[in-house]
Amino acid sequence: MLHYLADTNAFIIPRELVDAQTDDMNSVDKMVGSGPFILDKFVALQVASFVRNPNWFAKDRLADQGLPDRPILDGYEVPWTPGDDTAIEVAFTTKQVDVAGYVDQTNAERVAAKLGLELSDEPQAGFANSRILVADSPAAVTPFKDLRLRQAISMAADRNRLGQLMYQQWFLLGSPVGQACRAWALPLDQLTKKPGYRFTRRGATQTWWRRGICGRPPVARISAQCRPTTRASPIR
């Protein structure tokens, strides 16, 4: 909750736009914002197009730097991104699109190097949470019903290593307020010293073996599977 209040997810919206029955505002005609662009067209799985917001509250904020009346673009289009890196690379190298992100981060670096471009690297707030599904049936027999085992797994999980595998070296440990919120996030050198944010196999072993459950059979090897997530974007 702290992260979402500190992040750009915490939009201030008119109360009358929220459905009193469902407590949401998911209707297209109720989507409002305060950004530099306005949604002009949205075609699912095809394209979203945006036009310049002439009433953007920050349009004159950089006037003293020679940039009055922003944004300087009249609009832009965001085509639906295919899940295939080859198709994304073809679209980018043939100038069908100006910005591209890749599932495999090494492709972004390779394409940028080949074309002599720079990578745009901006922190993004997100989350990658772990979940353990426990059979709650009284007849189910599983060691995962033991809270101490789940605590031990949580302590033993090397979250930084998992994040690096998932995001291919484009990962920062998160806290209640993510690193993308620079003004509010706890610095990494402080965060990594706190319990739960540092790898502690010894603590996990003590939790499991020193609480009267040494006679339990060993738990099978636990694997974490994930799909790489897009982060890097070469910009033409």
Secondary structure as UniProt FT lines:
FT   HELIX           2..6
FT   TURN            8..9
FT   HELIX           15..17
FT   TURN            20..22
FT   HELIX           28..30
FT   STRAND          37..43
FT   TURN            44..46
FT   STRAND          47..52
FT   TURN            54..55
FT   TURN            57..61
FT   HELIX           63..65
FT   STRAND          75..79
FT   HELIX           85..93
FT   TURN            94..95
FT   HELIX           105..115
FT   STRAND          119..120
FT   TURN            138..139
FT   HELIX           143..145
FT   HELIX           147..156
FT   HELIX           159..167
FT   TURN            168..169
FT   TURN            179..180
FT   TURN            182..184
FT   HELIX           188..191
FT   TURN            192..193
FT   TURN            195..196
FT   HELIX           201..209
FT   TURN            214..215
FT   STRAND          233..235
//
